[in-house]
Structure formats: structure tokens, C-alpha cells
Amino acid sequence: MKRESSYNWLFWIVVLCFTTSVISQEKEIPQTSESSINEEKVIQTLTISKYLQFNEEYSTFVKVLKESDVFSHLESDKKFTVFAPGNSAFAQMPANVIDELFRKENHVKLKSIAEYHIVNSILNLNEELFKLNGSTNIVAMNNEIIQITVGAEDRILIQDANNYPIDVMEKIELSNGIIYRIDAVLLPQVDVRMVLR
């Protein structure tokens, strides 16, 4: 009897511990999702220019936009789509190319690269692409074409003028448009080769 009684107590203690653990986990989940929802709402009130400036991940891209006098466009009341390469995307390029682009004599090339990342309207790629059977061409601010396709597992891929495939990593909705974080820098055809001569 004593052994049965001690097993019963042990059983109820285990049940109580398990129930307490489940309840505490359930309480934590809504708090986490609620804070991420609130964070998303705050982000959506920011403009594209403010989001890029406040996010250290885009510091090189912001420098390109400012040095090329393109950043001021993003501060206007217009709506935009921006394909934003992070610092890691610029790190893939040879350092001497970046340095050359920031020279005064290459201002036109730098401006063309900056404008190649901006579209003068809001593009919701998922919706647009599925309406158009998974492929479309869009015209960037510098009047060059960017080809966009849906790849395997609904991955969105873009190709620059050199047919280099670039992954869209993330979509960020903001008050005056959308940023698509990309994993490489979009380059107009031949520009970088000309810089290196």
C-alpha cells in the first residue's frame, strides 16, 4: 500500500510539473508574437530612407546612394521599390572597384548603379509574378531592365544586365514603398569593367 501510495504521489507530481511547464510555454508564445507584430507595425511607419539609414546592415548602400545624389529621391513623397544589397553583398566585390566608384570621375557610373536598385513604383513581387506566370521584366530608375522570376520553392530571383542571378532574401514593407533585401549588387552592363581600365 505504501509503495502504491508513493507511486501515486510521484505520478501526480510529474503531471503537475508537466502542466505547469505547458502553461508557462503557452503564456510566453503570445508575448513573443505580439512583440514581433508591434515591431513590424513600427517598421511599417518608417520611410525607405529612414529604414536604410537606421539599419547598419545597409551602410555601404546608403553611402552609394548619398555619394551619387540619389538618396534625396527616397526622401520625397513618391512611392518606390528598392532592391537593397546589404554590406555583405558589397563585400563580395573587389575593394578596389568600390574605391574607384567613389572617385569624382566615376560619379555617372556610381549614379547608374545606385539608380539600378530603385523602381519608381511599388511592386509586390509575389502577387505580380504569379499573375504573370512567374516571370516579368521591370524598368529601374536608370532605365535598365531587371528580369524577375520565381524559382524552385517560390524563391524570387532577379537578374541584372549581366545575367547574374541574385536572390531576394527578405521583403520589408514601409510607409512609402517596399525594400527587397538582395544578396548581391545589381550592376549595369560593362560599368565595372570600364572603371577598372
RABEL-V760298 format. One record per pair of residues at least 4 apart in sequence whose ideal C-beta (glycine too) atoms are under 7 Angstrom apart, sorted by the first residue. I is the first residue (numbers start at 1). J is the second residue. If there is no record, write none. Layout:
# RABEL-V760298
i=I j=J
i=I j=J
This chain:
# RABEL-V760298
i=1 j=5
i=2 j=6
i=3 j=7
i=4 j=8
i=5 j=9
i=6 j=10
i=7 j=11
i=8 j=12
i=9 j=13
i=10 j=14
i=11 j=15
i=12 j=16
i=13 j=17
i=14 j=18
i=15 j=19
i=16 j=20
i=17 j=21
i=18 j=22
i=19 j=23
i=20 j=24
i=21 j=25
i=22 j=26
i=23 j=27
i=24 j=28
i=25 j=29
i=28 j=32
i=29 j=33
i=30 j=34
i=31 j=35
i=32 j=36
i=33 j=37
i=34 j=38
i=35 j=39
i=36 j=40
i=37 j=41
i=38 j=42
i=39 j=43
i=40 j=44
i=43 j=51
i=43 j=172
i=43 j=174
i=44 j=173
i=44 j=174
i=44 j=175
i=45 j=175
i=46 j=50
i=46 j=51
i=46 j=174
i=46 j=175
i=47 j=51
i=47 j=174
i=47 j=175
i=47 j=176
i=48 j=52
i=48 j=74
i=48 j=80
i=48 j=82
i=48 j=174
i=48 j=176
i=48 j=177
i=48 j=179
i=49 j=53
i=49 j=71
i=49 j=74
i=49 j=75
i=50 j=54
i=51 j=55
i=51 j=172
i=51 j=174
i=51 j=179
i=52 j=58
i=52 j=61
i=52 j=62
i=52 j=84
i=53 j=62
i=57 j=86
i=57 j=87
i=58 j=62
i=58 j=84
i=58 j=86
i=59 j=63
i=59 j=87
i=60 j=64
i=60 j=87
i=60 j=90
i=61 j=65
i=61 j=84
i=61 j=85
i=62 j=66
i=62 j=71
i=63 j=67
i=64 j=68
i=64 j=110
i=64 j=113
i=64 j=114
i=65 j=70
i=65 j=71
i=65 j=114
i=66 j=71
i=67 j=102
i=67 j=110
i=68 j=107
i=68 j=110
i=68 j=111
i=68 j=114
i=69 j=111
i=70 j=111
i=70 j=114
i=70 j=115
i=71 j=75
i=74 j=80
i=78 j=120
i=79 j=121
i=79 j=122
i=79 j=176
i=79 j=177
i=80 j=118
i=80 j=119
i=80 j=120
i=80 j=176
i=80 j=177
i=81 j=119
i=81 j=121
i=81 j=122
i=81 j=123
i=81 j=177
i=81 j=178
i=82 j=117
i=82 j=118
i=82 j=177
i=82 j=179
i=83 j=117
i=83 j=158
i=83 j=180
i=83 j=182
i=83 j=186
i=84 j=117
i=84 j=179
i=84 j=180
i=84 j=181
i=84 j=182
i=85 j=89
i=85 j=90
i=85 j=182
i=85 j=184
i=85 j=185
i=86 j=181
i=87 j=91
i=89 j=182
i=89 j=183
i=89 j=184
i=89 j=185
i=90 j=98
i=90 j=185
i=92 j=184
i=93 j=97
i=93 j=98
i=93 j=185
i=95 j=99
i=96 j=100
i=97 j=101
i=97 j=192
i=97 j=195
i=97 j=196
i=98 j=102
i=100 j=106
i=100 j=195
i=101 j=106
i=101 j=109
i=101 j=110
i=101 j=195
i=102 j=110
i=106 j=110
i=106 j=195
i=107 j=111
i=108 j=112
i=109 j=113
i=109 j=191
i=109 j=195
i=110 j=114
i=111 j=115
i=112 j=116
i=112 j=142
i=112 j=188
i=112 j=191
i=113 j=187
i=113 j=188
i=113 j=191
i=115 j=140
i=115 j=141
i=115 j=142
i=116 j=140
i=116 j=142
i=116 j=144
i=116 j=186
i=116 j=188
i=117 j=186
i=118 j=140
i=118 j=141
i=119 j=123
i=119 j=138
i=119 j=140
i=119 j=141
i=120 j=141
i=122 j=177
i=122 j=178
i=123 j=128
i=123 j=138
i=123 j=178
i=124 j=128
i=124 j=178
i=125 j=129
i=125 j=148
i=125 j=156
i=125 j=180
i=126 j=130
i=127 j=131
i=128 j=132
i=128 j=136
i=129 j=134
i=129 j=136
i=129 j=148
i=129 j=150
i=130 j=134
i=132 j=136
i=134 j=149
i=134 j=150
i=135 j=149
i=136 j=148
i=137 j=145
i=137 j=147
i=138 j=146
i=138 j=148
i=139 j=143
i=139 j=145
i=140 j=144
i=140 j=146
i=142 j=188
i=144 j=161
i=144 j=188
i=146 j=158
i=146 j=160
i=146 j=186
i=147 j=158
i=147 j=159
i=148 j=156
i=148 j=158
i=149 j=157
i=150 j=154
i=150 j=156
i=151 j=155
i=151 j=157
i=155 j=167
i=156 j=168
i=157 j=165
i=157 j=166
i=157 j=167
i=158 j=166
i=158 j=168
i=158 j=182
i=159 j=163
i=159 j=164
i=159 j=165
i=160 j=164
i=160 j=166
i=160 j=186
i=160 j=187
i=161 j=187
i=161 j=188
i=161 j=189
i=162 j=187
i=162 j=189
i=164 j=184
i=166 j=182
i=166 j=183
i=166 j=184
i=166 j=186
i=167 j=182
i=167 j=183
i=168 j=180
i=168 j=182
i=169 j=181
i=169 j=182
i=169 j=183
i=170 j=181
i=171 j=178
i=171 j=180
i=172 j=178
i=172 j=179
i=172 j=181
i=173 j=178
i=174 j=178
i=174 j=179
i=187 j=191
i=187 j=192
i=190 j=194
i=191 j=195
i=192 j=196
